[in-house]
Amino acid sequence: MSNTYKSAGVDIKAGEETVDLIKKHVKSTFTKNVLSDIGHFGGFFEVPSGYKNPVLVSSTDGVGTKLKIAFAMNTHNSVGQDLVNHCVNDIAVCGAKPLYFLDYLAFGKLIPEKAEKIIAGFATACRENAVSLIGGETAEMPGLYNDNEYDMSGTIVGIVEKDKIIDGRNVELGNILIGFKSNGLHTNGYSLARKVLLDKFRVDEFLPEIQNILGKELLNVHKSYLGLIELLKNKININAFSHITGGGILGNTKRVIPKNCSLNVNWDSWERPAIFKLIQSAGNINEEEMQKAFNLGIGLIAIVEQSDVSQVMELSESFGEEAIIIGKVI
């Protein structure tokens, strides 16, 4: 019997079936700027008109070991949303309007229905953020991944006027840090969280401390702050935004303040979500480590002048978000 690609673990027919299943999801994200259909070697996107000095802003990221929770829960749509929203936030905090997204998916064994759920998640978040999903790669890689596992990454491209870039250059001593709540771990800290929680609890176990099934709580979708960011930056002179990902509040926010400045954070100024309290107690984790590994309930920070604080509070409330003064630049 001769060897075939399928006997080596790669099913071309499954790949073709996947493309057929995802077409409707991908096309649902298209805007008038998308010039190509699915199947071309590249995605074509026409740069929007009306910009005087446009700058393209891009970012690439993954979901990390949060995927392990998705595998255990057999839930595959939410991690697609996680990836898009994470990437959207990363360029939105620079002042950019996201335009299009590309994904990379690698499976141990490609199951078209599972791939469809993931890409449907991409499409949901793309529609919510007015982003076009214009291309991607789906690979089957037997021997590199277990049959029931996969990995993913995504790249986003956005646009901003050069003189509207938000990069922290205007941050000064005395500026106020205003925090906005996360809805959980987002996409960071899962290696530590899994280590301490899954040693003591089942992923499908209901825990009174968090009033939820553990796996469902850990799969809360990474929040998109795009709408809030656009509202604030269009109404107020925001000196910097910080998206709180790996490295926590201090690690991320230090990236957008002057080198001769530091941060004074009042860690008691907001109520931490119960999941972080559970992680800390279950793993006997010290406070410094918690601050480095997790967002601790704050997913976005705006750095503003003292005189703009009240307006930030009012605008945020009108948008349905609670703004919390959590510290200042010192």
N, C-alpha and C positions, 0 to 999 in steps of 0.2 A: 504494500500500500504506500503510495507516494505521500510525502508531507505537503500540507497546505497551510496557508496563513491561519485558517480557522483552527487547525489541529495544534498550531503554536499558541493559540489563545486569543487571536484577534479576529473578530467577526465583522467583516465588511458590511454584511447585510444589516446587522444591528446598527451600524453607523448610519446607513441610509435610512433605516426606519426612524432613528432618532431625529434626523434632519426633517423628515416629514412631520413628526409629532411637534417639533418646536416652532415650525414656520409661523403658525398663527400667533404664538406668544411674542416672537421677535417682531413681526410686522405690526403688532399692536402698539409698539413703542416708537414707530417711525414718525418723524416730523417732515415738514416740507423740505428740510435741508438734506435729507437722506437721498442720495442719488443712485444707490446700488441696491439690488435685491440680494437675497440669500444665495450663496453659491459662487459668487465672484471670488477672485484671489485676494481682493482687498475691499475694505469698506470705504465708500465715498461719501463725504459730508461737505456740503457747501458752507463756507464761512458766512455767518449772518452779516447782513449789511448794517450800516449805521454806526460802526465803530470808527473813530478817528485814528487811533493808534493802538490797535488790538494786540494783546499778548496772550499766547496760549499757555495754559497752566495744566499740568498733568500729574497723575499720581498712580502708583501701582501698589496693591496690597493683597492680603489673603485673609482667611478667617481663623487660621491657626487650629489649635486642638479643640476648639468648640465643635469641630466636625465630629470628634469622638462621641460627643453627646448626641449629635444628630444620628449617628450610626446606631447608638444604643437605643434611642427612642424611635428609630425608623421614621424620622421626620426630616424631609429633605427640601421643603420649599422655603423655610425661614432662613436657612444659611445663605441662600441666594440673595435674599433681601439684605441680610447683614453685610454682605460684600459690597453691594452697590451703595448702601447708605454710608458705610465707612469711607469709601472712596469719595463720595459726594462731599461729605463733611471736610475731608482733608483739603479739597481745593476751594470749597466755599469759604473757609476761614481766611483764605488769601484774597477774598473779594471776588472770586471768579464765579461765573454762571456756568454750570456743567452743561456740556453739549452732547457728548456721546461716550459710550462704554463698550469695552471689549472684554470677553471672558476667556479663561482657559480652564478646562476641566480634564482631569486625568483619572481614569477608572482602572481598577484591577480587572474587573469584568464589566463591560458596558451593558447595562440593562436599560433599554430605551425609555421605559416608563419612569424609572428613577431619574434619568437625565432630564426628562420632560418636567418633572416636579422642581428640580433645581432651577432650570432655565425659566420656568413659570415664575419662580421667586425673583429671579433677575428682572423679568419683565414687569412684575408688579411694582417693584421699587423704582424701576426706570420710569414707568408711567407716573408714579407719585411725585417724582422729582423732575418731570418733563425732560428726561434724558432718552436718547435713542440708543438702542442696543444694536449696533451695526455690524458686529462680527464676533467671531470667537473660534476656539479650537476645542474639539472633543477628542481625546485620545484614549485608546485602550492599551494598557501597559502591563500585561501579565508578568508576574515575577517581581515587579517593582512595588505593586500594591496588592493587598489581600483582595480576594474576589468581591467582598462586600464593602470595600472602602474606596474612597476617592479623595482627590485634593483639588483645590481651586484657587485661582487668583484672578484679579481683575485690574484693568487699566481704564482710567477715566481721563477725558480731555475737556477742559473748559476754556472760557475766554473772559478777559477783563481789560478795560481801558488801562493803559500804562499808568496814568496819573491817579487811578482808583485802586491800585494794588494796596492791600493791607498786609504789611510785613513787620509792624512793630517799631518802625523807625521813629515814630512820634511818641512812643511811650516815655513817660517822665516820672521822676520821684513823686510820690503822693497819689499817682493814678490808682483808681479803685478797681478791684477784681469783683466782677459780678458773675456768679455761677448759675448755671441752668441744669436742672436735674437730668440724670440718666435714668434708664428703666432697668438697670441691672449691670452685669459685667460688660455689656456690649460685645466686643470681640477680643478682650485682653484679660490675661490672668488665669486662663483656663487650665494650664498645666498644673499650677499650684492648687487651684480650686478642686480639680478632679482628684489630685493626690490626697487631699485632706478629707474631702466629702465622700468619695466613693470607697474609702477604707471603712467608713462607718455607716453609710446609708446606701440603699438601692436607688438606682436612677429613676425607677418608677414608683418610689415611695412617697406618700403624702406626709409632709412634715408640718406640724402645727406652728413651728417657729416662723415659717414663711407663708403659711396658709396656701400651699400649692404643692403639686407633685414636683419633686426636685428637678427632674429632667426638663419639665415645662418651664420652670423658673429660669433655669440655666439657658434655655433657648429663646428667651425674650429677644425680640428683634432689635438690633442696634438702631438707635433712634437717628432719624435725619433731622438736622437743625437748619436745613437750607432755607425754609420759609422764614424762620425767625431771624436768621442772619441777614437775609435780604431786606426784611422790614427795618431792622436796626441800622444797617449800613446806609440805607436810603434816607433815613430821618436824622441820624446822629453821626457825629464824627467819631467813629470807633478807632481807637489807637491800635488795637490788636484783638484778635480772637485766638483762642487756644482750643483745639480739639483734644480731649483727654483720652489718650490711648495708652499703649505700652509706655511705662515710665511714670504714670500717674499724673497728678495735678502739678507737682513741682517740676518733674522731668520735662513735661510738654510745654508748660508755660514759660519756663526759663528760655526756651528757644525764641521767644518773641519779645524779650525785654533786653535793655542794654547790658553789656557785660559787667558794668560797674554797679549794677542794681541787683537786688534780691527780692524775695517774696515773703511777705508776712501773712500767713494763712491762719484764719481762725477755724480750726478743725471742728469746733463745736457749734458752728453757725448754721448747720443744717442737720437734719435727721438722716442718718445713714439707712439705706434699705436693709431689711432684715437679712437678706442673703449674705451681706458682708459681715454682719455680726455672727452669723452661723459659721461662715468660713473661718473667722478669726478664733472663735471659741473651739471649733472642732479641731483645728490644727495647732492651737496654742501659738498663734503667729503674733509676733510683736508689732507694735504700732508702726514703727519705721518701715518694716517690710510690707505691711498692708498699704501704706502710702505709696510705695514704689511700684507695687504690682497691680493695683486696682484703681478705678476711678472713684470709688467710695461714694457713688451717688451723684457726682457732678460730671456731666459729659461734655459741657461747653463752658468756656469762660470768655467774657468780654472785658477788655481793659479800657476804661474810660476816664475822662476828667471828672473830678468831684462834682462839678456844676452840671454834668449830664446825667447823674445817677437817677434823679427823680424821673426824668423823661424815659430812661431805659426801663424803669420799674413800670411806668404807666403803659408804655408800648407793649411790653412783654405780657402784662396782664390782659391787654386787649386781644392779644394773640392766643391767650389761653395757657401761657407759660408763667411759672413763678420765677421771678428774679431774686437772687439771694446775695447780699453783700457778704463776701467770704474773706476779704482781706485787701491788701494794698501793696503797691510797689514801694520798696524802701531802699 
